[in-house]
Amino acid sequence: MPNALRAYVDGQVAGPGLQKWLHYFEIYHRHLDKFVGRRPVVVEVGVFSGGSLPMWRQYFGPGCHVHGIDIDSECEAFGSPDSTIHIGDQADRAMWKRFRETVPRVDVLIDDGGHQPEQQAATLEEMLPHILPGGVYICEDVHGAGNRFAEFACSLCHRLNAGKIETGAGGVDAIVATPFQAAIHSVHWYPMALVIEKRKSAELLFSAPLRGNEWRA
Ligand SMILES: C[S@@+](CC[C@H](N)C(=O)[O-])C[C@H]1O[C@@H](n2cnc3c(N)ncnc32)[C@H](O)[C@@H]1O
């Protein structure tokens, strides 16, 4: 599958600085391709030299708006009509409350900020519920075996498996979805990166109907 993001970064020999692990480009394209041409609202925590802002805008196409968040006020210089810069600390939950009030619609959030577990956890907790149905959350740079943010995020994997099987009429097994299962489609781990996809519409019941009519006793 051609990957326009990878082609973009490979062609960036001049202009604002941009640094991403190369294996992330396959991950981005796999999970974000569905937003291309759909005017998504994208949030990236971590602006640094500003090079990723035009990359996202070019990839998603006209109408895409990128909100860059950074603790360093010098990043304000990278604002443009289609990129809004917000200065704040991603570990500050009051900052996220203000952000949610200012930006009511978010399709994609990429956390490439301070990379500390408590910063990543606050960002996930404050913003995952705010991302629209069908939206995608990505956290980059989860480094180190035993990383505390990874342990926290793995507890979300366990929450995907929650629920008690009830066998109903005709032997149909069913599980009533928890609110987490109803909203979250999947949790994906890659080397140093976490992706969470939200469901487009709530899944309230998982069921396993019987098919076929030949069964072993
Ligand atoms: C890895 S750089 C971002 C790189 C950029 N996304 C790119 O692709 O080129 C990390 C940025 O996160 C910012 N940062 C560090 N701690 C932060 C925090 N607590 N809240 C928000 N931004 C933070 C730094 O100022 C720095 O600009």
The ligand as an SDF file (V2000), in Angstrom:
LIG
                    3D

 27 29  0  0  0  0  0  0  0  0999 V2000
    9.7100   14.9340   20.4080 C   0  0  0  0  0  0  0  0  0  0  0  0
    9.3540   16.6720   20.4030 S   0  0  0  0  0  0  0  0  0  0  0  0
    7.9680   16.7700   19.2880 C   0  0  0  0  0  0  0  0  0  0  0  0
    8.3860   16.4410   17.9020 C   0  0  0  0  0  0  0  0  0  0  0  0
    7.3570   16.7170   16.8330 C   0  0  0  0  0  0  0  0  0  0  0  0
    6.0580   16.1450   17.1360 N   0  0  0  0  0  0  0  0  0  0  0  0
    7.8820   16.1310   15.5450 C   0  0  0  0  0  0  0  0  0  0  0  0
    7.3010   15.1330   15.0640 O   0  0  0  0  0  0  0  0  0  0  0  0
    8.8900   16.6360   15.0280 O   0  0  0  0  0  0  0  0  0  0  0  0
    8.6290   16.8510   21.9810 C   0  0  0  0  0  0  0  0  0  0  0  0
    8.0100   18.2170   22.2950 C   0  0  0  0  0  0  0  0  0  0  0  0
    7.2060   18.0280   23.4510 O   0  0  0  0  0  0  0  0  0  0  0  0
    7.2690   19.1940   24.2280 C   0  0  0  0  0  0  0  0  0  0  0  0
    6.9290   18.8510   25.6170 N   0  0  0  0  0  0  0  0  0  0  0  0
    7.7380   18.3360   26.5720 C   0  0  0  0  0  0  0  0  0  0  0  0
    7.0740   18.1820   27.7230 N   0  0  0  0  0  0  0  0  0  0  0  0
    5.8130   18.5930   27.4900 C   0  0  0  0  0  0  0  0  0  0  0  0
    4.6450   18.7030   28.3120 C   0  0  0  0  0  0  0  0  0  0  0  0
    4.6610   18.3200   29.5890 N   0  0  0  0  0  0  0  0  0  0  0  0
    3.5110   19.1790   27.7620 N   0  0  0  0  0  0  0  0  0  0  0  0
    3.4770   19.5620   26.4560 C   0  0  0  0  0  0  0  0  0  0  0  0
    4.5670   19.4940   25.6310 N   0  0  0  0  0  0  0  0  0  0  0  0
    5.7160   19.0170   26.1450 C   0  0  0  0  0  0  0  0  0  0  0  0
    8.6770   19.7090   24.0470 C   0  0  0  0  0  0  0  0  0  0  0  0
    8.7090   21.1000   24.3200 O   0  0  0  0  0  0  0  0  0  0  0  0
    8.9770   19.3530   22.6030 C   0  0  0  0  0  0  0  0  0  0  0  0
    8.7350   20.4570   21.7530 O   0  0  0  0  0  0  0  0  0  0  0  0
  1  2  1  0
  2  3  1  0
  2 10  1  0
  3  4  1  0
  4  5  1  0
  5  6  1  0
  5  7  1  0
  7  8  2  0
  7  9  1  0
 10 11  1  0
 11 12  1  0
 11 26  1  0
 12 13  1  0
 13 14  1  0
 13 24  1  0
 14 15  1  0
 14 23  1  0
 15 16  2  0
 16 17  1  0
 17 18  1  0
 17 23  2  0
 18 19  1  0
 18 20  2  0
 20 21  1  0
 21 22  2  0
 22 23  1  0
 24 25  1  0
 24 26  1  0
 26 27  1  0
M  CHG  2   2   1   9  -1
M  END
$$$$
